[in-house]
């Protein structure tokens, strides 16, 4: 197909787990590459040294502000990409790199890490540690449809991406949004009188830091890695009737797009 | 396909009850949830289901489990009017339990969480494509466990461990005990014990389930059933062909869809108003609205 979009993977301070999650779509990744995306930049997979112009940059990892090359590259990513996606919790919110305090060989002076949104404008958030292959797949298909689809597909994909675009513009506010910590559930959901005890937060936690006590989340903050999965998975953090009321047709659209 | 602002989208609506006496003996109403999941399990449509049973440690405290046998499903029959975070096991069902086709029962907000989780599986790796059957329950509101304790033991003057069934219907909260005593509390008393999060809920009949069911609209011992999605239609048709349920057209039973529509409209209108009040809760400041 000639009408592909160009995309790439930009590696900041992350563990490559997000990139592995892309690859964990297995044959689905091949479908994405065959039909929709030219993969133009990727330190791990493509032999390209410098960040090229691209439609979509998937950025993994936070930015080490003590490393001038990282800072230069994240600026360059913004300048050369139409859409910047923060792929995974380190890029969205810092995640586990928020706990770093330097002293590690062979660059012990690298101690300060910030979410990419602290330095550049970000268009879409895909939180989670690691983000799930299905979430990446859904966002990729919808991003393609938004750029290249017909009017109906554009509307559907736009509605789908809206909350993830809104999350990228969200300031840390009393809503709990933006801290990417289990405490977001308390501040943004329970304190606001919104929790209804569904348990989605506990299921989504990658480190099992959340147990449900009498129906409400109990967060072990020693275990929490600040990935933001719980708050974002919660149906009472943000919820779009426009999208979920069409869940069947959206999932069918994605399945059809992913058919080899 | 019927598209209704309050009752959601559905392809058919009937009054139904299970033809299995064993299921009916312990079910809340028509035994639809248990009967449908048991059939789906038997047929291999699901490998197991997240359901809610009573916590052995505390009477009438619900506890989600992953049921992989009909016996375990039978334990889950009946309604416990308290919080059961069924979604908390949705990923575990595909991991420790190794299920490829997962069934789940839940109230409307849990169906919303489930569908959000399938569309935006932020922390639900490999879960979205394994949801095989979601059975939704009608729900007006829910109660924290301590509220149930307060209602039954304080207002109802009944020991919780002696209760055999609780029910909300005909404008009252009913408590049935093992020695035959029946206590009824007017809903005016129960309202203040409701879970606050229920007051922003804009769904009464689990609009996002594959099949949703509840007592409202049908006579005692029967349930109202909405069949909604392709998956729901498929499993319901198979269950009907296998003789799992007897049905009557919803138009032929009393009080029928009219009452369901009335209660759905009441709930959603009241909660829309509560969202509006939340928006101007303070002075020039409001509470958060989760809906975008």
Interface residues (C-beta under 8 A of the other chain):
Chain A: X21 X126 X127 X128 X130 X131 X132 X133 X134 X135 X138 X160 X162 X163 X164 X166 X174 X175 X188 X192 X193 X194 X195 X196 X197 X198 X199 X200 X201 X202 X203 X204 X205 X206 X212 X214 X215 X216 X227 X228 X229 X230 X232 X233 X234 X235 X236 X237 X238 X239 X240 X241 X243 X244 X245 X247 X248 X250 X251
Chain B: X9 X61 X64 X82 X83 X84 X85 X86 X87 X88 X89 X90 X91 X92 X106 X109 X110 X112 X113 X115 X116 X117 X118 X119 X120 X121 X122 X123 X124 X125 X126 X127 X128 X129 X142 X144 X145 X146 X195 X196 X197 X198 X199 X200 X201 X202 X207 X208 X229 X230 X278 X287 X288 X290 X291 X292
